[in-house]
Amino acid sequence: MASIEIISPLPGIFYRRPSPESDAFANEGDQVDNNSVIGLIEVMKQFSDLTADTKGKLIRFCVEDSEPVEPGQVIALIDVEE
C-alpha cells in the first residue's frame, strides 16, 4: 500500500479540532476521503480547512495540535487505497 504526505500549503498554526471543546476532525486509524477535513491552519485569525485530498487510512499526524507549521511541512501520512 502506498503512503502519501499531506503537506501544509500555508504558514500558521495547525489545529486538529474546530474548537478546544470539540472532538478532533480525524484521528490516526480513521478512514478518510477526498473531502475529509483533517485539521485547520490559522493565519492571522483566518482559518483554512486542510483536507485529506485522497481516499485511505490516516496513519499518523506529524504535527501536534496547536503547533506552528511552515509551507511544505508534512502534516500527516495517509495509506492510499488502491
C-alpha positions in Angstrom: 0.0 0.0 0.0 1.4 3.4 -0.9 1.5 6.3 1.6 1.1 9.9 0.7 2.1 13.0 2.7 -0.4 15.8 3.4 1.6 19.0 3.1 0.9 22.4 4.7 0.1 24.9 2.0 0.4 27.9 4.4 2.5 29.1 7.3 0.4 29.2 10.5 -0.9 27.2 13.5 -2.3 23.7 12.9 -5.4 22.7 14.8 -6.8 19.1 14.9 -10.2 20.3 16.2 -12.6 23.1 15.4 -12.7 24.3 19.0 -11.0 23.3 22.2 -14.2 21.6 23.4 -14.8 19.7 20.2 -13.6 16.2 19.1 -10.8 16.1 16.5 -11.7 16.2 12.8 -9.9 12.9 12.3 -7.8 10.5 14.3 -5.0 8.2 13.5 -6.6 5.0 12.1 -9.6 6.8 10.7 -10.7 6.2 7.1 -10.7 9.5 5.1 -11.7 10.5 1.6 -11.0 13.4 -0.8 -13.3 15.8 1.2 -12.4 14.8 4.7 -11.2 17.7 6.8 -8.3 16.5 9.0 -7.5 19.9 10.5 -7.3 23.7 10.2 -4.5 26.1 9.6 -4.9 29.5 11.2 -3.1 32.5 9.8 -3.9 35.9 11.3 -7.3 34.7 12.6 -8.3 33.3 9.2 -8.9 29.5 9.3 -8.4 27.3 6.3 -9.6 23.7 6.1 -6.8 21.1 5.5 -8.4 18.1 3.6 -7.1 14.6 3.0 -7.4 15.0 -0.8 -7.3 11.2 -1.2 -9.1 8.1 0.0 -7.4 5.9 2.5 -6.4 5.4 6.2 -4.9 8.2 8.2 -1.8 6.5 9.7 0.0 9.3 11.5 0.0 13.0 12.3 3.5 14.5 12.0 2.5 17.7 13.8 0.9 18.1 17.2 -2.3 20.1 17.8 -1.7 23.9 18.1 1.9 23.7 16.7 3.2 26.2 14.2 3.7 24.9 10.6 5.5 26.1 7.6 4.6 25.8 3.9 5.7 22.4 2.6 5.8 20.8 6.0 4.4 17.3 6.3 1.2 17.4 8.5 0.0 13.8 8.2 0.6 10.5 6.4 -2.2 8.5 4.7 -2.1 5.0 3.3 -3.9 5.3 0.0 -6.5 2.7 -1.1 -5.5 1.2 -4.4 
